[in-house]
Amino acid sequence: MASGHPDQATRDFDPALKIQPDFPQAHANRGNAYLRLRRFDLAFADFRQGGANPVRTLALLCGNPAITSMVGTFMMSIVRQRSVARKQSLIGI
């Protein structure tokens, strides 16, 4: 994408991902190209497929640290709730 053509860059990563669909760097790079094209849905999908942290992905997509912080707090509360529910099911509560 150094050439400044993100539309071409998205197509350039397709062959690599057909050969190796679980290639995280290719997903990240194609996701960055989609960001430049403002194709946020495709960027998010590539970042997720590449194994990116969801909070970091949202930070990239929205670019607002305050929103990212709120989303991060919300996601951590969900993780804690799931952990408590899992422990309760293990002990039969």
C-alpha positions as CSV (number, residue, x, y, z in Angstrom):
1,M,0.0,0.0,0.0
2,A,3.1,2.2,-0.1
3,S,2.0,3.2,-3.6
4,G,-1.1,4.8,-2.1
5,H,-3.6,2.5,-3.8
6,P,-5.6,0.8,-1.1
7,D,-8.1,-0.6,-3.6
8,Q,-5.3,-2.5,-5.4
9,A,-3.8,-3.5,-2.1
10,T,-7.1,-5.2,-1.0
11,R,-6.9,-7.3,-4.2
12,D,-3.2,-8.0,-3.8
13,F,-3.8,-9.8,-0.5
14,D,-6.6,-12.1,-1.8
15,P,-4.2,-14.7,-3.4
16,A,-2.1,-14.9,-0.2
17,L,-5.3,-15.5,1.8
18,K,-6.5,-18.2,-0.6
19,I,-3.2,-20.0,-0.1
20,Q,-3.1,-19.5,3.6
21,P,-6.4,-18.3,5.0
22,D,-5.1,-18.1,8.6
23,F,-2.2,-15.6,7.7
24,P,-2.7,-12.9,10.4
25,Q,-0.4,-10.3,8.8
26,A,-2.2,-10.5,5.5
27,H,-5.6,-10.0,7.2
28,A,-4.2,-7.0,9.1
29,N,-2.7,-5.4,6.1
30,R,-5.9,-5.9,4.0
31,G,-7.9,-4.6,7.0
32,N,-5.7,-1.4,7.0
33,A,-6.3,-1.0,3.2
34,Y,-10.1,-1.4,3.8
35,L,-9.9,1.3,6.6
36,R,-8.4,3.7,4.1
37,L,-11.2,3.0,1.7
38,R,-13.7,3.5,4.6
39,R,-15.0,0.0,4.3
40,F,-15.3,-0.5,8.0
41,D,-17.3,-3.7,7.8
42,L,-14.6,-5.4,5.7
43,A,-11.8,-4.0,7.8
44,F,-13.4,-5.2,11.0
45,A,-13.9,-8.7,9.5
46,D,-10.2,-8.9,8.4
47,F,-8.9,-7.7,11.8
48,R,-11.1,-10.3,13.5
49,Q,-10.0,-13.1,11.2
50,G,-6.4,-12.1,11.8
51,G,-6.9,-12.5,15.5
52,A,-6.9,-8.9,16.5
53,N,-8.1,-7.8,19.9
54,P,-11.7,-6.6,19.6
55,V,-11.1,-3.5,21.7
56,R,-8.0,-2.5,19.6
57,T,-10.0,-3.1,16.5
58,L,-12.8,-0.9,17.7
59,A,-10.2,1.8,18.5
60,L,-8.9,1.6,15.0
61,L,-12.4,1.8,13.5
62,C,-13.8,4.6,15.6
63,G,-10.6,6.5,16.4
64,N,-12.2,7.9,19.6
65,P,-10.3,6.9,22.8
66,A,-13.2,7.7,25.1
67,I,-15.5,5.4,23.1
68,T,-12.8,2.7,23.0
69,S,-12.4,3.0,26.8
70,M,-16.2,2.6,27.4
71,V,-16.3,-0.4,25.0
72,G,-13.3,-2.0,26.7
73,T,-15.0,-1.6,30.1
74,F,-18.2,-3.1,28.8
75,M,-16.4,-6.1,27.3
76,M,-14.4,-6.7,30.5
77,S,-17.7,-6.8,32.5
78,I,-19.0,-9.4,30.1
79,V,-15.9,-11.5,30.5
80,R,-16.3,-11.3,34.3
81,Q,-19.9,-12.2,34.2
82,R,-19.2,-15.2,32.0
83,S,-16.4,-16.3,34.4
84,V,-18.7,-16.1,37.4
85,A,-21.4,-18.1,35.5
86,R,-18.9,-20.7,34.5
87,K,-17.7,-21.1,38.1
88,Q,-21.3,-21.4,39.4
89,S,-22.1,-24.1,36.9
90,L,-19.1,-26.0,37.9
91,I,-20.0,-26.0,41.6
92,G,-23.7,-26.6,40.8
93,I,-25.2,-23.2,41.9
